[in-house]
Amino acid sequence: MNCTEFLANLTDYFDAQTATALRSELEQHMAGCEHCTVTLNTTRQTIEIYRNKELFELPESIHERLRQAVLSKCAAKMKRQKLKQS
């Protein structure tokens, strides 16, 4: 089991739609892969927030950093598009 296979089966894992053998493989992979464990936990938390309709307020500093990052990406994309058109 590799990370790509783990991610491909993540939805079925959450929905308890995996065969026992596959579920065991997924859990063995997580035992040795911190990245996939974090992905699983983050996805689980996101689902819980969504199900509970919880509002999550971003701290102002994070909100501003996120806004600046989005604006920067948009500006870079627009610049690349203009260069392609020239």
C-alpha positions as CSV (number, residue, x, y, z in Angstrom):
1,M,0.0,0.0,0.0
2,N,1.3,3.4,-0.9
3,C,0.0,6.9,-0.3
4,T,-1.8,7.2,-3.6
5,E,-3.6,3.9,-3.0
6,F,-4.4,5.1,0.5
7,L,-6.0,8.3,-0.8
8,A,-7.9,6.5,-3.5
9,N,-9.6,4.4,-0.7
10,L,-10.0,7.1,1.9
11,T,-13.7,7.8,1.1
12,D,-14.6,4.1,1.3
13,Y,-12.6,3.8,4.6
14,F,-14.7,6.6,6.1
15,D,-17.9,5.1,4.8
16,A,-16.9,1.6,6.1
17,Q,-17.2,0.3,2.6
18,T,-13.8,-1.5,2.5
19,A,-13.3,-5.2,2.8
20,T,-11.7,-6.3,6.0
21,A,-8.4,-7.1,4.3
22,L,-8.2,-3.7,2.6
23,R,-9.1,-2.0,5.8
24,S,-6.3,-3.8,7.5
25,E,-3.8,-2.7,4.7
26,L,-5.0,0.9,5.1
27,E,-4.5,0.8,8.8
28,Q,-1.1,-0.8,8.5
29,H,-0.1,1.9,6.0
30,M,-1.2,4.6,8.4
31,A,0.8,3.0,11.2
32,G,3.9,3.8,9.3
33,C,3.0,6.9,7.4
34,E,2.6,10.1,9.3
35,H,1.5,12.0,6.2
36,C,-1.5,9.7,5.6
37,T,-2.4,9.7,9.3
38,V,-2.5,13.5,9.3
39,T,-4.6,13.4,6.1
40,L,-7.0,11.0,7.7
41,N,-7.3,13.0,10.9
42,T,-7.7,16.3,9.1
43,T,-10.4,14.8,6.8
44,R,-12.2,13.4,9.8
45,Q,-12.2,16.7,11.6
46,T,-13.4,18.5,8.4
47,I,-16.3,16.0,8.1
48,E,-17.2,16.5,11.8
49,I,-17.2,20.3,11.4
50,Y,-19.4,20.0,8.3
51,R,-21.8,17.6,10.0
52,N,-22.1,19.8,13.1
53,K,-22.4,23.0,11.0
54,E,-19.8,24.5,13.2
55,L,-18.5,27.9,12.3
56,F,-14.8,28.3,12.5
57,E,-13.4,31.8,12.8
58,L,-10.0,32.3,11.4
59,P,-7.7,34.5,13.5
60,E,-7.2,37.9,11.7
61,S,-3.5,37.2,11.0
62,I,-4.3,33.9,9.3
63,H,-7.2,35.4,7.4
64,E,-4.9,38.2,6.1
65,R,-2.1,35.8,5.1
66,L,-4.6,33.6,3.3
67,R,-6.1,36.6,1.5
68,Q,-2.6,37.8,0.4
69,A,-1.7,34.3,-0.8
70,V,-4.8,34.1,-2.9
71,L,-4.3,37.5,-4.4
72,S,-0.7,36.8,-5.1
73,K,-1.6,33.5,-6.9
74,C,-4.2,35.3,-8.9
75,A,-1.9,38.1,-9.9
76,A,0.8,35.6,-11.0
77,K,-1.7,33.6,-13.0
78,M,-3.0,36.8,-14.8
79,K,0.6,37.8,-15.5
80,R,1.4,34.3,-17.1
81,Q,-1.8,34.6,-19.2
82,K,-0.8,38.0,-20.5
83,L,2.6,36.8,-21.4
84,K,1.1,33.9,-23.3
85,Q,-1.1,36.3,-25.2
86,S,1.8,38.5,-26.3
